[in-house]
């Protein structure tokens, strides 16, 4: 990945390319999104794209990172050091799903698309690990506040919640309804809440 632009104009151009590519790749898949379409829809030129990215793989890495940032921005409880409420996080997850019309997860949509590319697969796994770590931190805060039993493995619960979120999101997308996502998260939280 090339260094971040140093000028505000450069940062805006790079961001325009990444957000356009993220939208297209989320809708069509990485393989179904030619760079020419990204250029046409972002209104940027080939020289600009190659100034900021080494090629499509480099752009796809930036897209995956962008998608995680979108996910985390929609879950502010993960960054609120005062938050100890896992149900608040659950509500944020459901609100984001509702806002997207129960579309695919911005990050999870790429699972299965990166199997043949070691760098993209490693990047996606690392980003999911970051998301899980953020949930783990929230779980630890809830434990410290006495809202979750202290003997619960924070890492295991975070992985279970992320897994419930991913599976619930996929089924909610398929059915166009919040039921699967709400049920999967509520079931996990009911088992650990005091």
C-alpha positions in Angstrom: 0.0 0.0 0.0 1.3 3.4 -0.9 1.6 6.2 1.7 -1.4 8.3 2.6 -1.6 11.6 0.7 -0.2 14.6 2.4 -2.6 17.2 1.0 -6.3 17.6 1.7 -7.0 17.4 -2.0 -5.1 14.2 -2.3 -6.9 12.7 0.7 -10.2 13.7 -0.8 -9.4 12.1 -4.1 -8.1 8.9 -2.5 -11.2 8.7 -0.3 -13.5 9.2 -3.3 -11.8 6.3 -5.1 -12.0 4.1 -2.0 -15.7 4.9 -1.2 -16.7 4.4 -4.8 -14.8 1.1 -5.0 -16.3 0.0 -1.6 -19.8 0.6 -2.8 -19.2 -1.2 -6.1 -17.3 -4.1 -4.6 -20.0 -4.6 -1.9 -22.7 -4.6 -4.6 -20.9 -6.6 -7.3 -18.0 -8.4 -5.5 -14.3 -7.7 -5.9 -14.0 -9.8 -9.0 -17.1 -8.2 -10.6 -15.8 -4.7 -10.2 -13.4 -3.6 -13.0 -11.1 -0.7 -12.2 -12.6 1.2 -15.2 -16.0 1.2 -13.5 -14.4 2.6 -10.3 -12.7 5.4 -12.3 -15.9 6.2 -14.3 -18.1 6.4 -11.2 -15.6 8.2 -9.0 -14.8 10.7 -11.8 -11.1 10.1 -11.4 -8.4 9.2 -13.8 -6.2 6.2 -14.2 -3.1 8.2 -13.2 -4.8 9.3 -9.9 -5.7 5.7 -9.1 -2.2 4.4 -9.7 -0.8 7.4 -7.8 -2.6 6.1 -4.6 -2.8 2.4 -5.3 -0.5 -0.2 -6.8 -3.4 -1.9 -8.5 -6.7 -3.6 -7.9 -5.4 -5.8 -5.0 -4.0 -2.7 -3.2 -7.3 -0.9 -3.7 -9.2 -4.0 -2.4 -7.1 -3.9 0.8 -8.1 -0.2 1.2 -11.7 -1.1 0.6 -11.7 -3.8 3.3 -10.1 -1.4 5.8 -12.7 1.2 4.8 -15.5 -1.3 5.4 -14.3 -2.2 8.9 -14.2 1.5 9.7 -17.8 1.8 8.5 -18.8 -1.1 10.8 -17.0 0.3 13.8 -18.5 3.8 13.3 -22.0 2.3 13.4 -21.1 0.6 16.8 -20.0 3.5 19.0 -20.5 1.5 22.2 -17.3 -0.4 21.2 -15.3 2.8 21.6 -17.2 4.4 24.5 -15.0 3.7 27.5 -17.9 4.3 29.8 -20.2 1.8 28.0 -20.7 -1.5 29.8 -24.0 -2.4 28.1 -23.9 -5.2 25.6 -27.5 -4.6 24.8 -26.6 -1.1 23.6 -24.2 -2.8 21.2 -26.9 -5.2 20.1 -29.2 -2.3 19.4 -26.5 -0.5 17.4 -26.0 -3.7 15.3 -29.8 -4.0 14.7 -30.1 -0.3 13.8 -27.3 -0.5 11.2 -28.9 -3.6 9.7 -32.2 -1.8 9.6 -30.6 1.3 8.0 -29.1 -0.9 5.3 -32.4 -2.6 4.6 -31.0 -5.8 6.0 -28.2 -5.9 3.4 -25.1 -7.9 3.7 -22.6 -7.0 6.4 -20.2 -4.4 4.9 -17.2 -6.5 5.9 -18.8 -10.0 6.0 -19.9 -9.6 2.3 -16.3 -10.3 1.3 -16.0 -13.6 3.0 -15.6 -16.2 0.3 -14.4 -13.7 -2.2 -10.8 -13.6 -1.0 -10.0 -17.3 -0.7 -7.7 -17.3 -3.8 -5.8 -14.2 -2.7 -3.5 -14.8 0.3 -3.0 -11.0 1.0 -6.7 -10.2 0.9 -7.6 -13.3 3.0 -5.0 -12.3 5.6 -6.3 -8.7 5.5 -9.9 -9.7 6.0 -9.0 -12.1 8.8 -7.0 -9.4 10.5 -9.9 -6.9 10.3 -12.3 -9.4 11.7 -9.8 -10.0 14.6 -9.8 -6.2 15.2 -13.6 -6.2 15.3 -13.6 -9.2 17.7 -11.0 -7.4 19.9 -13.3 -4.4 20.1 -16.2 -6.6 21.3 -13.9 -8.3 23.7 -13.0 -5.0 25.3 -16.7 -4.1 25.7 -17.3 -7.6 27.3 -14.5 -6.9 29.8 -16.0 -3.5 30.7 -19.3 -5.3 31.3 -17.6 -7.9 33.5 -15.9 -5.1 35.5 -19.3 -3.5 36.0 -20.7 -6.8 37.3 -23.1 -7.1 34.3 -21.6 -10.4 33.1 -20.2 -13.2 35.3 -16.4 -12.7 35.9 -15.7 -16.4 35.0 -17.0 -15.9 31.4 -14.3 -15.9 28.8 -14.4 -12.5 27.3 -12.6 -13.7 24.1 -15.0 -16.6 23.7 -18.1 -14.5 24.3 -16.9 -11.9 21.8 -16.3 -14.5 19.2 -19.7 -16.0 19.9 -21.3 -12.6 19.5 -19.5 -11.8 16.3 -20.4 -15.2 14.9 -24.1 -14.6 15.9 -23.9 -11.2 14.3 -22.5 -12.6 11.0 -24.9 -15.6 10.8 -27.9 -13.5 11.9 -27.0 -10.8 9.4 -26.8 -13.3 6.5 -30.2 -14.8 7.4 -31.8 -11.4 8.0 -30.5 -10.3 4.6 -32.0 -13.5 3.0 -35.4 -13.0 4.6 -35.4 -9.1 4.6 -36.3 -9.2 8.3 -34.5 -8.5 11.6 -35.8 -11.7 13.2 -32.7 -13.9 12.7 -30.2 -11.2 13.7 -32.2 -10.2 16.8 -32.8 -13.8 17.8 -29.2 -14.8 17.5 -27.9 -11.9 19.5 -30.6 -12.1 22.1 -30.0 -15.8 22.7 -26.3 -15.3 23.4 -26.9 -12.3 25.6 -29.7 -14.1 27.6 -27.2 -16.8 28.6 -24.7 -14.4 30.1 -26.7 -11.4 31.4 -27.3 -11.1 35.1 
